[in-house]
Amino acid sequence: MTTAATNERLDAYARMREKGVQWLRHNLNPDGSIGEPKDGYHFYRVPWAFAVAGDTAAAAASCAWIRHNMLTAEGTIDGPYRIYDDAYAYRDSALVIGAHLAGQYDLSYPLMRHLLSLQDPVSGAFPSDRLPDGQMGDDMDIPYTCGPGFACLATGHLEAARGVYRHLATVYAAQPELPDRLYYTWSRSRQRLVTDFAEDQSFWYVVENQAGRFQRWTVGGIAAAFLCRLYLAEPAEEYLNLARRYQHFSMIATDEQFGYVSVCKSSWGSSLLYQITGEDDYLEWTYRMGDWYATQQEEDGRWRPQQPSTNAADVEITAEFVMHVDTMIGALASRP
C-alpha cells in the first residue's frame, strides 16, 4: 500500500479515536467521575483512553476521582463503587496503565504492588476473580492474566512479565485440540489446564474456533499483543514465535466472530505483529479490524457492547476501543 493510502487510513483512525474520546468527555462529570459511578467499576480503562488521546486534563480528573473515592489506605481499589469482583486484577491493571501514562504515580505504584502480590508464583498467571470472602479464585485465564502482564511492562516489572510469558507458553504447549479448540483457563490448585467443566460454563474455558456464537474471541489477540509488547521490551524470538501462534488461532477463526464485540482484541495482536514484522497478512487483518471498528461506531462516537445497552457498558467498551484504535495508529505510523 502506498504512503498516501496509509496516511488516509491514519487520518480515518484518528478521527474515529477522537469521536470516541469526545463521547467520553461528554460523559465526564465536573467532579471527574464518568457516567453514573454507582453502576460499578466500569471506568477502569477511562484514564488510559484519555491519556493515549492526549487529553491530560480529563485523564488526571478521572484519576483524581478514583483516588478520592476508591483508593484505600492499603493501596487497593475498593469500596461501594466496586460492585463486582470479577476480572479483579484485570480491571486494576488497566487503571495502573492509565494512571501511569497520566503521571499519577500515587495510584499506579500502590496498585502495582498489590497486583504483583496476586501473581501465582508457580504458574506466573493471575487469578481471575475475587471471591466473596476476599480470597482469589482458582481459575486463572489468558485474558485476565495478560492484563496484569501489560501493567508489569508499563511499570518496568520485567521478571513478572516473563512469568506471564512462561504461563502462556505452558498453556499453549498443553493444548489437546488445536487448531479447533483453545482451552485458556488454568487451575491454580491443580496447576493444570482446565478441560473438564460443565457445558453451560464453556464460555469461560474454551474457544471453539469454527463455532459462530458468542465466545471469548479475545483470547488469541490479547495473548499475541502481550507477547509483542514483551518482545519490544526484550526482543527474544520465542516471544514473537508464540505471538504468531496465538494470533494465527484468532485469524483462522470463523468470520462469524465479527458479529461479536469480543473480536476486538484481535486488532491488538495484529497491529503489534505488523509493527514488529511488517508482514502483509498482519497489515490486512489490521485494516479489516479497522473497517469493523468504523462500522460498529455509533454516530455520536460511542461503541456499544450490544443493543440495547447501558451507559456504563458503553463507557467501558468505548474506552477500550479508543485504546485499540490508538494501537492501530501507532502500528501504522511506525512503518511509514
GUBA-906234 format. One line per field, with one value per residue (C-alpha): residue number from 1; residue in one letter; x, y, z. Coordinates in pm, 1 decimal, always signed. Layout:
# GUBA-906234
nr	[NUM  ...]
rest	[A  ...]
x	[X  ...]
y	[Y  ...]
z	[Z  ...]
END
This chain:
# GUBA-906234
nr	[1  2  3  4  5  6  7  8  9  10  11  12  13  14  15  16  17  18  19  20  21  22  23  24  25  26  27  28  29  30  31  32  33  34  35  36  37  38  39  40  41  42  43  44  45  46  47  48  49  50  51  52  53  54  55  56  57  58  59  60  61  62  63  64  65  66  67  68  69  70  71  72  73  74  75  76  77  78  79  80  81  82  83  84  85  86  87  88  89  90  91  92  93  94  95  96  97  98  99  100  101  102  103  104  105  106  107  108  109  110  111  112  113  114  115  116  117  118  119  120  121  122  123  124  125  126  127  128  129  130  131  132  133  134  135  136  137  138  139  140  141  142  143  144  145  146  147  148  149  150  151  152  153  154  155  156  157  158  159  160  161  162  163  164  165  166  167  168  169  170  171  172  173  174  175  176  177  178  179  180  181  182  183  184  185  186  187  188  189  190  191  192  193  194  195  196  197  198  199  200  201  202  203  204  205  206  207  208  209  210  211  212  213  214  215  216  217  218  219  220  221  222  223  224  225  226  227  228  229  230  231  232  233  234  235  236  237  238  239  240  241  242  243  244  245  246  247  248  249  250  251  252  253  254  255  256  257  258  259  260  261  262  263  264  265  266  267  268  269  270  271  272  273  274  275  276  277  278  279  280  281  282  283  284  285  286  287  288  289  290  291  292  293  294  295  296  297  298  299  300  301  302  303  304  305  306  307  308  309  310  311  312  313  314  315  316  317  318  319  320  321  322  323  324  325  326  327  328  329  330  331  332  333  334  335  336]
rest	[M  T  T  A  A  T  N  E  R  L  D  A  Y  A  R  M  R  E  K  G  V  Q  W  L  R  H  N  L  N  P  D  G  S  I  G  E  P  K  D  G  Y  H  F  Y  R  V  P  W  A  F  A  V  A  G  D  T  A  A  A  A  A  S  C  A  W  I  R  H  N  M  L  T  A  E  G  T  I  D  G  P  Y  R  I  Y  D  D  A  Y  A  Y  R  D  S  A  L  V  I  G  A  H  L  A  G  Q  Y  D  L  S  Y  P  L  M  R  H  L  L  S  L  Q  D  P  V  S  G  A  F  P  S  D  R  L  P  D  G  Q  M  G  D  D  M  D  I  P  Y  T  C  G  P  G  F  A  C  L  A  T  G  H  L  E  A  A  R  G  V  Y  R  H  L  A  T  V  Y  A  A  Q  P  E  L  P  D  R  L  Y  Y  T  W  S  R  S  R  Q  R  L  V  T  D  F  A  E  D  Q  S  F  W  Y  V  V  E  N  Q  A  G  R  F  Q  R  W  T  V  G  G  I  A  A  A  F  L  C  R  L  Y  L  A  E  P  A  E  E  Y  L  N  L  A  R  R  Y  Q  H  F  S  M  I  A  T  D  E  Q  F  G  Y  V  S  V  C  K  S  S  W  G  S  S  L  L  Y  Q  I  T  G  E  D  D  Y  L  E  W  T  Y  R  M  G  D  W  Y  A  T  Q  Q  E  E  D  G  R  W  R  P  Q  Q  P  S  T  N  A  A  D  V  E  I  T  A  E  F  V  M  H  V  D  T  M  I  G  A  L  A  S  R  P]
x	[+0.0  +125.2  +225.2  -71.9  -312.3  -155.7  -185.8  -550.9  -607.8  -420.7  -639.4  -956.6  -848.2  -752.6  -1099.6  -1255.6  -1047.8  -1138.6  -1510.3  -1485.0  -1293.8  -1543.0  -1823.2  -1629.5  -1564.9  -1936.5  -1998.8  -1727.0  -1882.6  -1743.7  -1604.4  -1402.5  -1637.5  -1783.4  -2140.5  -2301.1  -2029.7  -2291.0  -2332.7  -1998.9  -1629.0  -1683.4  -1448.8  -1118.3  -982.8  -1100.0  -771.7  -587.4  -821.2  -786.5  -409.1  -345.3  -569.6  -361.4  -633.4  -419.2  -683.7  -952.4  -710.9  -595.0  -950.7  -1064.2  -768.7  -844.0  -1199.8  -1079.2  -807.8  -1055.0  -1337.5  -1190.1  -823.6  -780.6  -501.4  -368.9  -325.0  -617.0  -928.2  -1234.5  -1547.0  -1911.0  -1832.1  -1656.9  -1975.3  -1831.2  -1525.5  -1496.4  -1184.7  -1038.7  -670.4  -751.5  -956.8  -691.4  -417.1  -588.7  -613.6  -244.0  -151.6  -378.1  -266.1  +97.3  +58.9  -102.0  +183.3  -47.5  +209.1  +37.6  -223.6  -11.6  +264.0  +49.4  -189.7  +102.5  +244.7  -90.6  -122.0  +217.1  +115.9  -159.9  +64.8  +77.3  +442.2  +412.3  +247.8  +309.1  -63.1  -302.4  -630.7  -935.9  -1188.0  -1201.8  -1435.6  -1693.6  -1459.4  -1186.1  -972.2  -881.0  -1048.5  -892.0  -937.4  -658.8  -729.1  -535.7  -715.0  -718.1  -351.2  -236.5  -394.3  -164.3  +117.5  +73.1  +79.9  +403.8  +560.9  +428.1  +579.6  +907.5  +846.1  +1008.8  +1057.3  +685.3  +612.6  +842.2  +633.1  +326.4  +515.8  +608.9  +246.1  +130.5  +391.6  +281.1  -85.7  -14.8  +201.8  -74.6  -340.9  -503.1  -727.3  -561.6  -645.9  -1014.6  -1024.5  -811.6  -856.2  -746.6  -803.4  -552.7  -634.3  -426.2  -485.5  -428.5  -166.7  -307.0  -519.1  -891.5  -1057.7  -1329.4  -1623.0  -2000.0  -2121.6  -2307.3  -1976.5  -1775.3  -1763.4  -1510.4  -1280.8  -1257.9  -1285.6  -1420.7  -1276.4  -1545.1  -1848.1  -2025.6  -2154.5  -2064.2  -1729.8  -1417.6  -1275.0  -1035.7  -804.0  -569.1  -537.7  -465.8  -204.6  -33.6  -46.6  +113.2  +387.2  +459.8  +487.2  +724.2  +924.6  +955.9  +1097.8  +1345.7  +1346.6  +1357.0  +1243.9  +1046.2  +814.4  +749.6  +702.5  +442.7  +267.8  +234.2  +76.3  -182.9  -267.1  -295.9  -564.7  -754.7  -714.1  -826.4  -1145.4  -1486.2  -1585.1  -1885.0  -1655.6  -1704.0  -2061.3  -1940.4  -1755.5  -1518.3  -1334.1  -1183.6  -856.5  -760.1  -661.6  -434.2  -233.2  -228.5  -133.3  +170.5  +273.8  +263.5  +469.7  +734.8  +736.9  +596.9  +419.7  +121.9  -101.2  -99.5  -147.5  -451.0  -603.7  -548.0  -722.1  -1008.0  -1037.9  -1023.4  -1317.7  -1501.5  -1444.8  -1575.8  -1896.5  -1952.9  -1911.7  -2231.2  -2290.0  -2234.9  -1890.8  -1958.4  -1923.7  -2176.5  -2132.3  -2483.4  -2825.4  -2990.5  -2706.3  -2641.4  -2436.5  -2194.2  -2135.3  -2091.3  -1829.4  -1642.5  -1635.2  -1572.7  -1269.6  -1131.2  -1192.5  -1026.0  -715.2  -731.9  -772.5  -481.2  -271.0  -355.8  -248.5  +83.5  +149.4  +82.4  +280.9  +577.9  +617.6  +580.8]
y	[+0.0  +348.5  +605.8  +820.3  +532.1  +458.8  +824.9  +817.1  +525.9  +701.8  +1009.8  +799.5  +614.4  +941.0  +1079.3  +759.5  +781.1  +1146.5  +1077.1  +812.1  +1042.6  +1323.8  +1093.9  +1000.8  +1371.5  +1438.8  +1183.1  +1316.6  +1481.8  +1801.9  +1601.1  +1371.3  +1073.6  +944.1  +842.0  +704.7  +562.6  +373.0  +144.8  -12.3  -8.2  +15.9  +312.1  +139.7  +199.1  +560.2  +725.2  +508.4  +618.7  +986.3  +957.1  +797.3  +1059.4  +1337.1  +1468.4  +1520.9  +1715.3  +1450.0  +1166.7  +1346.1  +1437.8  +1078.1  +959.0  +1221.3  +1098.1  +738.9  +846.8  +1028.1  +776.2  +429.7  +415.1  +253.6  +308.1  -34.8  +79.9  -114.7  -11.5  -90.8  +47.7  +88.7  +174.9  -157.5  -356.5  -655.1  -865.2  -1043.6  -970.3  -825.3  -799.3  -728.9  -418.9  -284.1  -348.0  -122.2  +152.2  +107.1  +169.6  +471.5  +629.7  +564.8  +722.0  +1023.4  +1054.2  +978.3  +760.4  +768.2  +548.2  +334.6  +233.4  +122.6  -59.5  -228.3  -350.6  -507.6  -652.8  -821.0  -983.3  -1168.8  -1336.5  -1713.0  -1799.1  -2143.1  -2070.5  -1696.9  -1639.8  -1409.3  -1527.6  -1405.0  -1316.0  -1213.6  -1431.3  -1303.4  -1392.5  -1171.2  -1458.4  -1500.0  -1771.7  -2084.1  -2003.0  -1810.9  -1736.5  -1588.4  -1250.8  -1178.4  -1276.8  -1075.5  -758.6  -759.1  -857.6  -531.1  -343.3  -519.7  -398.0  -44.2  -14.6  -195.1  -526.9  -742.0  -1053.4  -1066.0  -1010.0  -1300.4  -1510.3  -1428.2  -1538.7  -1866.7  -1921.8  -1851.6  -2093.7  -2360.3  -2317.7  -2337.7  -2647.2  -2817.9  -2772.6  -3104.9  -2996.1  -2725.9  -2577.0  -2645.7  -2552.6  -2342.8  -2406.7  -2094.9  -2133.4  -2276.5  -2415.9  -2261.5  -2551.0  -2829.5  -2649.0  -2777.9  -2671.9  -2686.4  -2910.6  -3053.1  -2819.6  -2807.3  -2748.9  -2434.0  -2291.0  -2347.8  -1972.7  -1935.8  -2217.8  -2279.2  -2108.0  -2332.2  -2171.7  -2252.7  -2216.0  -1895.0  -1797.8  -1551.2  -1665.1  -1501.4  -1431.8  -1206.1  -1488.7  -1518.7  -1145.9  -1038.9  -1312.4  -1206.8  -840.1  -901.4  -1114.6  -842.4  -578.7  -807.1  -858.0  -481.0  -470.2  -752.6  -899.6  -1273.6  -1483.4  -1719.6  -1433.2  -1344.8  -1706.5  -1766.1  -1438.9  -1561.1  -1886.8  -1719.1  -1460.9  -1736.8  -1902.0  -1572.7  -1510.4  -1856.8  -1844.1  -1828.5  -1493.4  -1506.8  -1382.5  -1035.4  -1045.4  -1004.5  -722.9  -976.4  -993.5  -653.2  -772.1  -944.1  -598.6  -557.4  -862.0  -795.2  -427.9  -505.1  -801.4  -573.4  -311.1  -572.0  -778.8  -553.6  -856.3  -800.2  -1062.9  -868.4  -538.1  -665.1  -809.4  -478.2  -296.4  -542.9  -475.2  -100.8  -131.2  -329.0  -57.1  +201.2  +8.5  -52.8  +308.5  +499.7  +839.0  +1008.1  +843.3  +567.3  +194.1  -40.0  -399.4  -492.0  -347.3  -247.8  -138.4  +73.6  +389.3  +208.6  -66.6  +192.1  +378.4  +53.8  -58.9  +286.9  +342.1  +5.8  +65.3  +407.4  +226.2  -36.6  +221.6  +416.1  +99.2  +60.7  +420.1  +359.9  +41.3  +201.6  +513.8  +300.0  +183.8  +497.2]
z	[+0.0  -83.6  +173.3  +70.6  +129.5  +469.0  +567.1  +462.5  +697.6  +976.4  +935.3  +939.0  +1252.3  +1423.2  +1352.1  +1486.3  +1803.0  +1855.6  +1812.7  +2082.5  +2314.8  +2257.3  +2366.6  +2680.5  +2750.9  +2715.5  +2990.3  +3222.3  +3526.5  +3686.8  +3980.7  +3749.9  +3765.3  +3442.7  +3378.9  +3694.7  +3925.9  +4128.1  +3826.5  +3918.3  +3836.3  +3459.7  +3412.6  +3495.2  +3143.5  +3109.2  +3223.2  +2968.4  +2687.9  +2775.3  +2813.5  +2473.1  +2312.8  +2468.7  +2699.6  +3008.2  +3197.3  +3157.9  +3244.4  +3559.8  +3661.2  +3624.5  +3832.3  +4095.9  +4142.2  +4173.6  +4419.3  +4645.7  +4624.4  +4569.8  +4674.0  +5016.1  +5268.8  +5167.0  +4807.3  +4663.1  +4472.4  +4679.5  +4841.5  +4740.7  +4378.6  +4324.3  +4288.7  +4104.8  +4183.8  +3850.7  +3644.5  +3963.6  +3868.7  +3503.3  +3583.9  +3818.2  +3563.5  +3309.5  +3572.0  +3655.5  +3291.5  +3253.5  +3579.7  +3490.6  +3146.0  +3312.3  +3563.3  +3857.3  +4030.4  +4368.3  +4200.9  +3971.8  +4214.1  +4512.3  +4279.8  +4109.6  +4438.7  +4522.8  +4172.6  +4195.8  +4524.3  +4336.7  +4078.2  +4122.3  +4196.2  +4036.3  +3701.2  +3658.0  +3596.7  +3781.7  +3939.7  +3754.1  +4025.2  +4388.6  +4593.9  +4846.4  +5135.1  +4989.5  +4863.7  +4498.4  +4292.5  +4146.9  +3776.9  +3603.0  +3237.5  +2946.7  +2910.9  +3282.7  +3311.3  +3009.2  +3150.1  +3453.7  +3217.9  +3029.2  +3359.4  +3454.4  +3130.2  +3171.0  +3518.7  +3448.5  +3626.6  +3359.9  +3568.6  +3647.0  +3276.5  +3189.1  +3427.6  +3218.8  +2907.0  +3071.0  +3158.6  +2802.5  +2670.5  +2919.8  +2830.8  +2457.8  +2496.4  +2695.7  +2425.1  +2328.7  +2038.9  +1829.6  +1587.6  +1654.5  +2021.4  +2251.8  +2623.1  +2804.8  +3179.4  +3427.4  +3771.2  +4048.1  +4290.3  +4038.5  +3827.9  +3503.4  +3208.7  +3279.9  +3023.9  +3249.0  +3304.0  +3278.0  +2923.6  +3022.6  +3155.5  +2836.4  +2765.0  +3048.2  +2945.1  +2570.9  +2233.3  +1957.5  +1650.4  +1395.5  +1623.8  +1532.9  +1875.1  +2149.3  +2284.3  +2423.3  +2080.2  +2270.3  +2374.4  +2075.1  +2015.3  +2370.8  +2414.1  +2089.9  +2190.7  +2528.5  +2375.4  +2118.4  +2390.5  +2578.9  +2259.6  +2223.3  +2576.1  +2508.8  +2156.6  +2219.8  +1924.7  +2144.3  +2238.9  +1876.4  +1768.8  +2036.5  +1948.9  +1591.2  +1708.5  +1926.0  +1659.1  +1397.9  +1607.3  +1604.6  +1232.7  +1118.0  +1323.2  +1158.6  +1008.6  +1238.8  +1515.0  +1364.7  +1487.9  +1845.8  +2021.7  +2176.6  +1843.0  +1924.7  +2075.6  +1752.1  +1625.4  +1927.4  +1825.3  +1450.6  +1492.6  +1703.5  +1491.2  +1187.8  +1371.1  +1451.5  +1132.3  +859.9  +713.6  +484.6  +649.3  +973.2  +792.5  +604.2  +919.8  +1097.5  +813.3  +832.7  +1202.3  +1136.8  +899.7  +1166.9  +1429.1  +1181.6  +1113.9  +1484.8  +1597.9  +1668.0  +1512.9  +1849.5  +1879.8  +2129.4  +2077.5  +2234.7  +2350.6  +2237.1  +2172.6  +2396.1  +2620.4  +2927.0  +2962.7  +3195.9  +2940.1  +2665.8  +2871.5  +2931.3  +2568.6  +2423.2  +2646.1  +2534.8  +2165.0  +2182.0  +2307.0  +2032.5  +1758.5  +1905.0  +1890.1  +1521.7  +1461.3  +1635.9  +1439.6  +1102.2  +1187.0  +1293.1  +932.0  +715.9]
END
